[in-house]
Amino acid sequence: MAYDEFLADRIRQQLKEKHVIFTELKMMGGLCFKVDNKMLCGIHIDKKFGDSLLMARVGEEAYAHEINHTHCLPMDFTGRPMRGYIFVTPEGFDAEVDLSRYLDLCLAFNSLAKASKKKK
C-alpha cells in the first residue's frame, strides 16, 4: 500500500462532517478524493520525502500564498511543478484543524475548477 490508511480515514471523516459527497480513486500508488468528478485532494507516501504527503488542489491564487509555508512543497510528480497543486507534509496536517483548513481550501477551489475531459 502506497498511502496512509489512517490519513485516508481522517479525510473521509472530515468530508462527511462537511456534508460533502465524494468518490475515491486509487491511482499512481496513492488515493485520490474527487468531488463533482474533479480531483479534490489525494494522499501518497513519497519516496523522496519518506513520509505521507497530502496532495492538495488549491488553485493558483491560494498556491501563491500557501507555498510560502514551511510545510508546503510544490507538487512535482514529473520533476516539473503542477500549477495550483501543493504537497503538504505531515506537520501541516497533523492537527485536525489544519487538515480541515486544507480541505476547505481544496473545496473552495473545486467549485471553480473544470473537470478533465473524459477519454473516449
N, C-alpha and C positions, 0 to 999 in steps of 0.2 A: 504494500500500500504506500502510495507516494503523497499522502496528505494526512493531516492530523484529525482523527475522528472526533476528538473532544472539541476542537475548534469548530468543526462542521456542526456538531450538536449545539454549540453556543450560537452560531449564526442562525440555524434553524429556529431555535427558541426565540431569539430576538425578532426575527422576521414574523413569526407567528404572533408575538406580543404586539407588533406594529400593524397587525392585520393585513399583511402583505401576502398575496397569492404568488407563489414562486414555483419554479421547477429546478431540478438538479440535473447536471450532465457531467458524467465522468469523461475527462479529456486530458490528453497530454500528461497522464500520470497524476492529475490533480482532480479537483472537483470545482465545477462552475455552478453558480447560482444565477438563475435567469428570471427576470420579471418582464412580462409582456413580450416574450420571445427575444429579449435583449439581455446581454451579459450585464449582471449587476456587480458581482464580485466573484472571487474564487480563492482557493487555497491550494498550496502545494508545498512540498519540502524542497527547498532549493539546495542543490548540491554544492554550489559555490559558497553560499551563506551558511549552510549546515543546519538549518532550522526551518520551521514553518514560516511561510510568508502569506500575508493577506494580499491578494491582487484586488485592487480597488479601481473601478471605473468611475472617476470623479469628474471628468471633463477638463478641458484645457484651462478654464478660468480657475477652478479650485486647485488644479495641478500646480499652477504658478505659485500659489500660496503654500500648499501642503508640502511640496518638495523641499522646502526650507527647514522642515522639522528633522531632527537628527534620526528619528526612527522611520523616515520615508526614503525610499530609493526609487530611481527610475525603473520602470518595468521594461526589461530588455531581454526577452527570450532569445532574440536573434542577434544580439550584440548592438542593436540599434533601438534606442528608447521608443516606446509606443506613446503617441501623443494622447494625453488625457487619462493615462493609466499610471498608477503608482503601486509599488510594493510597500507594505507596511511590515516592519519587523515586530517580533513578539512584544517588545517593550511598548509599542504603540497601541496594542490591542489587548494587553494583559487584563486591564480593569474592564468590567462590563460597560461602564460609562464611555470609555474610549472606543470600544468595539461599536457601541451604539452610534457614536458620533461618526465613525467612518461609514457605517451602513446608511446613516441619514444623508451623508454626502453622496453616496452612490445612488440612493433613491431619488434625491433631488435632481441628479443629472439624468437618471434613467428616463424620466418623463420627457426630456429634451432630445435624447439620443434617437438615432434611427436604427431600426433593426437591419441586420445583414440580409442581403438578398439571398433567397434560397437557391441552391444549386439544382439544376434540372437533371 
